[in-house]
Amino acid sequence: MNLLRILATVSSLTMVSRVLGYVRDFFIARVFGAGLLTDAFFVAFKIPNLLRRLFAEGAFSQAFVPILAEYKNRTGPAETKSLVDSISTVLFLALVLAAALGMAAAPLIVYLTAPGFAAEPEKFALTVQLLRITFPYIVFISLVALAAGILNTWNRFSVPAITPALLNVAFIVGAAFFAEHFDPPILVLAWAVFAGGLLQLAFQIPFLMKMKLLPRWRLDFSHPGLRRVLLLMVPAAFGVSVSQISLLLNQIFASFLPTGSVSWLYYADRLMELPAGVLGVAVGTILLPSLSKYHAAANTAEYSRLLDWGLRITVLLAVPSAVALAVLALPLIAMLFQYGRFGAEDAWMTRQALVAYSVGLVGMILVKILAPGFYARQNVATPVKIGIVTLVATQLMNLAFVGPLRHAGLALAIGLGACLNALLLYWILKKDKIYVPQPGWPVFILKVLASVAFMAIVLFTTMGEAWWWLDAGWQRKVPAVLGLVLLGTAAYGACLLICGLRPRDFSRRGAE
């Protein structure tokens, strides 16, 4: 199992989903712009989306996959299937209860997460209505995360990687063809969330059936594997998802800022999510099962070498991504979003947030690589402690930055908090000798930095003036941005080759 080949496959499929995500945001920006309607929807969608990242992709996956890998390696198929069945049944019951409570408590949730909306009754009422429609999404997407955990543990990475594209398809179809049938039209986006979650779950079921791992009803609270997963989930929810909690707290701050601030942060976050998803999520996804298997086999040397591989891949790809995102912020925003009701002022405000986010992009991606180093060992206490420190530091930075920098200050605090989180995770892994760096790191970093500097100079000198990007039509902006991306990629890749780095240097086999 060549991890570099798998990473290329998973990243490519994730890229398809992300590109569709930008098509969806293009339609949302064109049809709805950045104002009261979009502020209400983005707040409503953020709640179930936050729960998805906290419990489904975050805590649940990090707790479930290591124990499932242990059962797969150390027990027979019957015991492994009983674990899957028991966890699936309890998870389903908990999700249905959570969704019902969330829908009933929607006004309170909106008041707590966006208190500034209370001063505008129309915006507040619309947000509550949207939240009640989107909240069942947490049921569908958590079951999707369960299926993805099973598929990834059996090295079936492609199916979970392409599954998120179905949510974006639902958004695009809804915004493009059905918005005028709803009153207000923004309701179509909430129903697209509902439909997208259902589509994702339905897509994965046939693959589980083929593997004979489709969960069946088994209510067994005494199952030892279930108890271990539940014990790991609670602290893992906090330890893995500090950045998401920070985003939620940022939303509270942003709800008191001028109208449009929530939307500007959302659009900037969407651009930042491309490298974070294509690289961070992809590497973290393929690392966790192999790390868990190495831990189950007590192979500490391979465990450390696999972490080193993940960190080198991250530095190689995340650093140029962060710099390119900052340099090309305005061209990217203008190409993707500046249409219809999304004007030049919205583009400039979104650019401020994106540049601030890019400062911490490498840290955000590194957290996704370093956290599995603890969770594969079923160590949840350490990331939780680091998470508490990071969360407090981030909110202190929010208070310091929101005054002078407004919404961009909130984005900067998130990025710097992620860097602190990554630094602490790395320090403890190294201090406890869980991770021992392989030789050659100083020279490797110098080569990457030199190549990134060359790429940045090339992009900055060829991107042109801001007014052109704000005035040009999409027919000119799209090929211009694609040309800049290809030029930057070529400049960076050529410099790496001159420095002596080759793709074969990053080839790595994972645990079977």
C-alpha positions as CSV (number, residue, x, y, z in Angstrom):
1,M,0.0,0.0,0.0
2,N,1.9,3.1,-1.3
3,L,0.8,6.0,0.8
4,L,2.0,8.6,-1.7
5,R,-0.2,7.0,-4.4
6,I,-3.2,6.8,-2.0
7,L,-2.6,10.5,-0.9
8,A,-2.6,11.5,-4.6
9,T,-5.9,9.6,-5.1
10,V,-7.6,10.9,-2.0
11,S,-6.4,14.5,-2.6
12,S,-7.7,14.4,-6.2
13,L,-11.1,13.2,-5.1
14,T,-11.2,15.7,-2.3
15,M,-10.2,18.4,-4.8
16,V,-13.3,17.4,-6.9
17,S,-15.5,18.0,-3.9
18,R,-13.8,21.3,-3.1
19,V,-14.1,22.6,-6.6
20,L,-17.8,21.7,-6.5
21,G,-17.9,23.6,-3.2
22,Y,-16.6,26.7,-5.0
23,V,-19.2,26.3,-7.7
24,R,-21.8,26.1,-4.9
25,D,-20.4,29.3,-3.3
26,F,-20.4,31.0,-6.7
27,F,-24.1,30.4,-7.0
28,I,-24.8,31.4,-3.4
29,A,-22.8,34.6,-3.8
30,R,-24.4,35.4,-7.1
31,V,-28.0,34.7,-6.0
32,F,-27.9,35.9,-2.4
33,G,-24.7,38.1,-2.1
34,A,-23.5,38.9,1.4
35,G,-26.1,40.3,3.7
36,L,-29.0,39.5,6.1
37,L,-30.1,36.3,4.3
38,T,-26.6,34.8,4.0
39,D,-25.6,35.8,7.5
40,A,-28.7,33.9,8.8
41,F,-28.0,30.8,6.7
42,F,-24.3,30.6,7.5
43,V,-25.0,30.9,11.2
44,A,-27.7,28.2,10.9
45,F,-25.5,25.9,8.9
46,K,-22.5,26.4,11.1
47,I,-24.2,24.8,14.1
48,P,-24.8,21.3,12.6
49,N,-21.6,21.6,10.7
50,L,-19.7,22.3,13.9
51,L,-21.3,19.3,15.5
52,R,-20.3,17.2,12.5
53,R,-16.7,18.3,12.9
54,L,-16.8,17.9,16.7
55,F,-18.4,14.6,17.0
56,A,-18.6,12.9,13.7
57,E,-15.3,13.6,11.9
58,G,-13.5,14.7,15.0
59,A,-14.2,12.9,18.2
60,F,-16.0,9.9,16.8
61,S,-13.5,9.1,14.1
62,Q,-10.5,9.6,16.3
63,A,-12.0,7.3,19.0
64,F,-13.6,4.7,16.7
65,V,-10.9,4.0,14.1
66,P,-8.0,3.1,16.5
67,I,-10.2,0.6,18.4
68,L,-11.7,-0.8,15.2
69,A,-8.2,-1.3,13.8
70,E,-7.2,-3.0,17.0
71,Y,-10.2,-5.4,16.7
72,K,-9.4,-6.0,13.1
73,N,-5.8,-6.9,13.9
74,R,-6.3,-8.8,17.1
75,T,-9.7,-10.5,16.9
76,G,-11.8,-12.3,14.3
77,P,-14.5,-11.0,11.9
78,A,-17.4,-11.9,14.2
79,E,-16.0,-9.8,17.1
80,T,-15.2,-6.9,14.8
81,K,-18.7,-7.0,13.3
82,S,-20.3,-7.0,16.8
83,L,-18.3,-3.9,17.6
84,V,-19.5,-2.1,14.5
85,D,-23.1,-3.2,15.2
86,S,-23.1,-2.1,18.8
87,I,-21.5,1.3,18.1
88,S,-23.8,2.0,15.1
89,T,-27.0,1.3,17.2
90,V,-26.0,3.5,20.1
91,L,-24.8,6.3,17.8
92,F,-28.0,6.3,15.8
93,L,-30.2,6.6,19.0
94,A,-28.0,9.4,20.4
95,L,-28.1,11.3,17.1
96,V,-31.9,11.1,16.7
97,L,-32.3,12.4,20.3
98,A,-29.7,15.2,19.7
99,A,-31.4,16.3,16.5
100,A,-34.8,16.4,18.2
101,L,-33.5,18.5,21.1
102,G,-31.6,20.8,18.7
103,M,-34.7,21.5,16.7
104,A,-36.8,22.2,19.8
105,A,-34.1,24.4,21.3
106,A,-33.3,26.3,18.1
107,P,-34.2,29.8,19.4
108,L,-32.0,29.3,22.4
109,I,-29.1,27.9,20.3
110,V,-29.3,30.9,17.9
111,Y,-29.3,33.3,20.8
112,L,-26.3,31.7,22.4
113,T,-24.2,31.4,19.2
114,A,-25.2,34.7,17.5
115,P,-26.5,37.0,20.3
116,G,-26.1,40.1,18.1
117,F,-28.9,38.8,15.9
118,A,-31.4,39.3,18.8
119,A,-31.4,43.0,18.0
120,E,-32.8,42.3,14.5
121,P,-36.0,40.2,15.0
122,E,-36.3,39.4,11.3
123,K,-32.8,38.0,11.0
124,F,-33.2,36.1,14.3
125,A,-36.5,34.4,13.3
126,L,-35.1,33.4,9.9
127,T,-32.0,31.9,11.5
128,V,-34.2,29.8,13.8
129,Q,-36.3,28.6,10.9
130,L,-33.2,27.7,8.9
131,L,-31.5,25.9,11.9
132,R,-34.6,23.7,12.4
133,I,-34.4,22.5,8.8
134,T,-30.6,21.9,8.8
135,F,-30.3,20.2,12.2
136,P,-31.2,16.7,11.1
137,Y,-28.0,16.9,8.9
138,I,-26.0,15.9,12.0
139,V,-27.8,12.4,12.0
140,F,-27.0,11.7,8.3
141,I,-23.4,13.0,8.4
142,S,-22.4,11.3,11.6
143,L,-23.5,7.9,10.1
144,V,-21.5,8.9,7.0
145,A,-18.5,9.4,9.3
146,L,-19.1,5.9,10.8
147,A,-19.2,4.3,7.4
148,A,-16.0,6.3,6.4
149,G,-14.2,5.0,9.5
150,I,-15.0,1.4,8.5
151,L,-14.0,1.9,4.9
152,N,-10.7,3.7,5.7
153,T,-9.7,1.0,8.2
154,W,-10.1,-1.5,5.4
155,N,-8.0,0.9,3.1
156,R,-11.0,1.8,1.0
157,F,-10.1,5.5,1.0
158,S,-11.6,6.6,-2.3
159,V,-15.3,6.3,-1.4
160,P,-15.2,8.5,1.7
161,A,-13.1,11.0,-0.2
162,I,-15.6,11.6,-2.9
163,T,-18.7,11.4,-0.7
164,P,-18.7,15.1,0.4
165,A,-19.2,16.1,-3.2
166,L,-22.8,15.1,-3.0
167,L,-23.6,17.8,-0.5
168,N,-22.2,20.4,-2.9
169,V,-24.2,18.9,-5.8
170,A,-27.4,19.4,-3.7
171,F,-26.5,23.0,-3.0
172,I,-25.8,23.7,-6.7
173,V,-29.0,22.2,-7.9
174,G,-31.0,23.9,-5.2
175,A,-29.6,27.4,-5.7
176,A,-29.5,27.2,-9.5
177,F,-33.0,25.8,-10.2
178,F,-35.3,25.9,-7.1
179,A,-34.6,29.1,-5.2
180,E,-37.5,31.0,-6.7
181,H,-39.9,28.3,-5.4
182,F,-39.2,29.2,-1.8
183,D,-40.2,32.1,0.3
184,P,-37.8,33.5,1.3
185,P,-35.5,31.9,-1.4
186,I,-32.7,31.3,1.2
187,L,-34.8,28.3,2.5
188,V,-33.7,26.3,-0.5
189,L,-30.1,26.2,0.9
190,A,-31.4,24.7,4.2
191,W,-33.3,22.0,2.4
192,A,-30.2,21.3,0.2
193,V,-28.3,20.6,3.4
194,F,-31.0,18.0,4.4
195,A,-31.0,16.4,1.0
196,G,-27.2,16.4,0.7
197,G,-26.8,14.5,4.0
198,L,-29.3,11.9,3.0
199,L,-27.5,11.5,-0.4
200,Q,-24.1,11.0,1.2
201,L,-25.4,8.3,3.5
202,A,-27.2,6.4,0.7
203,F,-24.1,6.5,-1.4
204,Q,-21.9,4.6,1.1
205,I,-24.4,1.9,2.0
206,P,-23.8,-0.4,-1.0
207,F,-20.0,-0.4,-0.4
208,L,-20.6,-1.5,3.2
209,M,-22.9,-4.2,2.0
210,K,-20.3,-5.5,-0.4
211,M,-17.8,-5.7,2.4
212,K,-20.4,-7.5,4.6
213,L,-20.0,-4.7,7.2
214,L,-23.3,-3.0,6.9
215,P,-24.3,-2.3,10.6
216,R,-27.3,-4.1,12.0
217,W,-29.4,-3.4,15.1
218,R,-27.5,-4.5,18.3
219,L,-28.3,-2.6,21.5
220,D,-25.6,-3.8,23.8
221,F,-24.3,-1.2,26.3
222,S,-22.1,-3.7,27.9
223,H,-19.9,-4.3,24.8
224,P,-16.3,-3.6,26.0
225,G,-15.3,-2.0,22.6
226,L,-18.3,0.4,22.8
227,R,-17.4,1.5,26.3
228,R,-13.9,2.2,25.2
229,V,-15.0,4.3,22.2
230,L,-17.4,6.3,24.4
231,L,-14.8,6.9,27.0
232,L,-12.4,8.3,24.3
233,M,-15.1,10.3,22.5
234,V,-15.9,12.9,25.2
235,P,-12.4,14.4,25.7
236,A,-11.5,13.8,22.0
237,A,-14.5,16.1,21.0
238,F,-12.7,19.0,22.6
239,G,-9.1,18.0,21.9
240,V,-9.5,17.5,18.1
241,S,-11.9,20.4,17.4
242,V,-10.4,23.4,19.2
243,S,-10.3,25.3,16.0
244,Q,-14.1,24.7,15.4
245,I,-15.0,25.9,18.9
246,S,-12.9,29.0,18.2
247,L,-14.8,29.5,14.9
248,L,-18.0,29.3,16.8
249,L,-16.8,31.9,19.4
250,N,-15.6,34.0,16.5
251,Q,-19.1,33.9,15.2
252,I,-20.4,35.4,18.4
253,F,-17.9,38.3,18.1
254,A,-18.7,38.7,14.4
255,S,-22.5,38.9,15.1
256,F,-21.8,42.3,16.8
257,L,-19.8,43.6,13.8
258,P,-21.3,45.3,10.7
259,T,-23.7,43.3,8.6
260,G,-21.7,41.1,6.1
261,S,-18.9,40.3,8.6
262,V,-20.2,36.7,9.1
263,S,-20.4,36.2,5.4
264,W,-16.9,37.7,4.7
265,L,-15.4,35.3,7.2
266,Y,-17.4,32.4,5.7
267,Y,-16.2,33.0,2.1
268,A,-12.6,33.4,3.3
269,D,-12.9,30.2,5.4
270,R,-14.2,28.4,2.3
271,L,-11.0,29.3,0.4
272,M,-8.8,28.3,3.3
273,E,-10.6,25.0,3.4
274,L,-9.3,24.0,0.0
275,P,-5.7,23.3,1.1
276,A,-6.8,22.3,4.6
277,G,-9.1,19.7,3.1
278,V,-7.1,18.5,0.1
279,L,-3.9,18.2,2.2
280,G,-4.6,18.2,5.9
281,V,-7.7,16.0,5.9
282,A,-6.3,13.7,3.3
283,V,-3.0,13.1,5.1
284,G,-4.7,12.7,8.5
285,T,-7.2,10.3,7.0
286,I,-4.7,7.9,5.6
287,L,-2.3,8.3,8.6
288,L,-4.7,7.3,11.4
289,P,-5.5,3.7,10.3
290,S,-1.8,2.9,9.7
291,L,-0.7,4.6,12.9
292,S,-3.3,2.6,14.8
293,K,-2.1,-0.7,13.3
294,Y,1.5,0.1,14.1
295,H,0.5,0.9,17.7
296,A,-1.5,-2.4,17.9
297,A,1.6,-4.2,16.7
298,A,3.9,-2.3,19.1
299,N,6.0,-1.1,16.2
300,T,7.3,2.2,17.6
301,A,10.0,2.7,15.0
302,E,7.6,2.6,12.0
303,Y,5.1,4.7,14.0
304,S,7.7,7.5,14.3
305,R,8.8,7.2,10.7
306,L,5.2,7.4,9.4
307,L,4.7,10.6,11.4
308,D,7.9,12.0,10.0
309,W,6.6,11.2,6.5
310,G,3.4,13.0,7.2
311,L,5.1,16.1,8.5
312,R,7.5,16.3,5.5
313,I,4.6,16.0,3.1
314,T,2.8,18.7,5.0
315,V,5.7,21.2,5.0
316,L,6.3,20.5,1.3
317,L,2.7,21.3,0.3
318,A,1.2,23.5,3.1
319,V,3.9,26.2,3.1
320,P,3.5,27.1,-0.6
321,S,-0.3,26.8,-0.3
322,A,-0.4,29.4,2.5
323,V,1.9,31.8,0.7
324,A,0.0,31.5,-2.6
325,L,-3.3,32.0,-0.8
326,A,-2.1,35.3,0.7
327,V,-0.5,36.6,-2.5
328,L,-3.5,35.6,-4.8
329,A,-6.2,36.4,-2.3
330,L,-7.9,39.1,-4.3
331,P,-7.7,37.3,-7.7
332,L,-9.2,34.2,-6.2
333,I,-12.0,36.0,-4.4
334,A,-12.8,38.1,-7.5
335,M,-12.9,35.1,-9.7
336,L,-15.0,32.9,-7.4
337,F,-17.4,35.3,-5.7
338,Q,-17.5,38.8,-7.2
339,Y,-20.7,38.5,-9.2
340,G,-24.3,39.7,-8.8
341,R,-24.8,41.0,-5.4
342,F,-21.3,40.3,-4.2
343,G,-19.6,43.7,-4.9
344,A,-16.0,45.1,-4.8
345,E,-16.4,46.1,-1.1
346,D,-17.3,42.5,-0.2
347,A,-14.2,41.3,-2.2
348,W,-11.9,43.6,-0.3
349,M,-13.4,42.7,3.1
350,T,-13.1,39.0,2.3
351,R,-9.5,39.5,1.2
352,Q,-8.6,40.9,4.6
353,A,-10.0,37.8,6.3
354,L,-8.3,35.4,3.9
355,V,-4.8,37.0,4.3
356,A,-5.3,36.8,8.0
357,Y,-6.4,33.1,7.8
358,S,-3.4,32.2,5.6
359,V,-1.0,33.2,8.4
360,G,-2.1,30.2,10.4
361,L,-2.8,27.7,7.5
362,V,0.3,25.6,8.1
363,G,-0.6,25.3,11.8
364,M,-4.2,24.3,11.0
365,I,-2.9,21.5,8.6
366,L,-0.2,20.3,11.0
367,V,-2.8,19.8,13.8
368,K,-4.6,17.4,11.5
369,I,-1.3,15.4,11.1
370,L,0.0,15.6,14.7
371,A,-3.3,14.9,16.5
372,P,-3.6,11.4,15.1
373,G,-0.1,10.7,16.6
374,F,-1.9,10.8,20.0
375,Y,-5.3,9.4,19.1
376,A,-3.8,6.3,17.4
377,R,-2.3,5.5,20.8
378,Q,-5.7,6.1,22.4
379,N,-4.2,9.1,24.3
380,V,-6.9,11.8,24.6
381,A,-5.7,13.6,27.7
382,T,-2.8,15.3,26.2
383,P,-4.6,16.9,23.2
384,V,-7.4,18.0,25.6
385,K,-4.9,19.9,27.8
386,I,-3.3,21.5,24.8
387,G,-6.8,22.3,23.4
388,I,-7.7,24.2,26.6
389,V,-4.5,26.3,26.4
390,T,-5.1,27.0,22.7
391,L,-8.7,28.0,23.2
392,V,-7.9,30.4,26.0
393,A,-5.1,32.0,24.0
394,T,-7.2,32.3,20.9
395,Q,-10.0,34.2,22.7
396,L,-7.5,36.5,24.3
397,M,-6.2,37.3,20.9
398,N,-9.7,37.8,19.7
399,L,-10.2,40.5,22.3
400,A,-6.9,42.1,21.4
401,F,-7.4,42.0,17.6
402,V,-11.2,42.6,17.0
403,G,-11.0,46.3,17.9
404,P,-8.3,47.4,15.4
405,L,-8.7,44.7,12.8
406,R,-12.5,44.0,13.0
407,H,-13.4,40.7,11.3
408,A,-9.8,40.2,10.0
409,G,-8.6,40.1,13.6
410,L,-10.9,37.2,14.3
411,A,-9.4,35.3,11.4
412,L,-5.9,36.1,12.6
413,A,-6.6,34.8,16.1
414,I,-7.9,31.5,14.7
415,G,-4.7,31.1,12.6
416,L,-2.3,32.0,15.4
417,G,-4.2,29.7,17.8
418,A,-3.8,26.8,15.4
419,C,0.0,27.4,15.1
420,L,0.2,27.3,19.0
421,N,-1.8,24.1,19.0
422,A,0.5,22.5,16.4
423,L,3.7,23.6,18.2
424,L,2.6,22.2,21.5
425,L,1.5,18.9,20.0
426,Y,4.8,18.6,18.2
427,W,6.8,19.5,21.3
428,I,5.2,16.8,23.4
429,L,5.4,14.1,20.7
430,K,9.1,14.8,20.4
431,K,9.7,15.2,24.2
432,D,8.1,11.8,24.9
433,K,10.1,10.2,22.0
434,I,6.9,9.1,20.4
435,Y,8.2,11.0,17.4
436,V,11.9,11.0,16.6
437,P,12.7,13.3,13.6
438,Q,14.6,11.6,10.7
439,P,17.9,13.1,9.5
440,G,17.9,16.0,7.0
441,W,15.2,18.3,8.3
442,P,17.2,21.6,8.3
443,V,18.4,21.2,4.7
444,F,14.9,20.1,3.6
445,I,13.3,23.2,5.2
446,L,15.8,25.5,3.6
447,K,15.0,24.0,0.1
448,V,11.3,24.4,0.7
449,L,11.6,28.0,1.9
450,A,13.9,29.0,-1.1
451,S,11.4,27.5,-3.5
452,V,8.4,29.2,-1.9
453,A,10.2,32.6,-2.0
454,F,10.9,32.1,-5.7
455,M,7.2,31.2,-6.3
456,A,6.0,34.2,-4.3
457,I,8.1,36.6,-6.3
458,V,6.9,35.1,-9.6
459,L,3.2,35.4,-8.6
460,F,3.5,38.9,-7.2
461,T,5.2,40.3,-10.2
462,T,2.8,38.7,-12.7
463,M,-0.7,39.0,-11.0
464,G,-1.4,42.5,-12.2
465,E,-3.3,45.4,-10.5
466,A,-6.3,45.1,-8.2
467,W,-8.6,47.2,-10.3
468,W,-8.3,44.7,-13.2
469,W,-9.5,41.8,-11.1
470,L,-12.4,43.9,-9.8
471,D,-13.5,45.1,-13.2
472,A,-12.8,42.2,-15.5
473,G,-15.6,39.7,-16.5
474,W,-15.5,36.0,-15.5
475,Q,-14.4,35.0,-19.0
476,R,-11.1,36.9,-18.4
477,K,-10.7,36.2,-14.7
478,V,-11.0,32.4,-14.8
479,P,-8.3,31.7,-17.3
480,A,-6.1,34.4,-15.7
481,V,-6.3,32.7,-12.2
482,L,-5.8,29.3,-13.7
483,G,-2.7,30.6,-15.5
484,L,-1.3,32.1,-12.3
485,V,-1.9,28.8,-10.4
486,L,-0.1,26.8,-13.1
487,L,2.7,29.4,-13.2
488,G,3.1,29.3,-9.4
489,T,3.0,25.5,-9.4
490,A,5.6,25.3,-12.2
491,A,7.9,27.8,-10.4
492,Y,7.8,26.0,-7.1
493,G,8.2,22.6,-8.7
494,A,11.1,23.6,-10.9
495,C,12.9,25.2,-7.9
496,L,12.4,22.0,-5.8
497,L,13.9,20.0,-8.7
498,I,16.9,22.3,-8.9
499,C,17.3,21.9,-5.2
500,G,17.5,18.1,-5.6
501,L,14.1,17.0,-4.3
502,R,12.3,14.3,-6.3
503,P,8.8,12.6,-5.9
504,R,10.4,9.3,-5.1
505,D,12.0,10.8,-2.0
506,F,8.5,10.9,-0.5
507,S,7.4,7.4,-1.3
508,R,6.2,5.4,1.7
509,R,4.3,2.2,2.4
510,G,1.6,2.0,5.1
511,A,0.5,-0.7,7.4
512,E,-1.6,-3.4,5.8
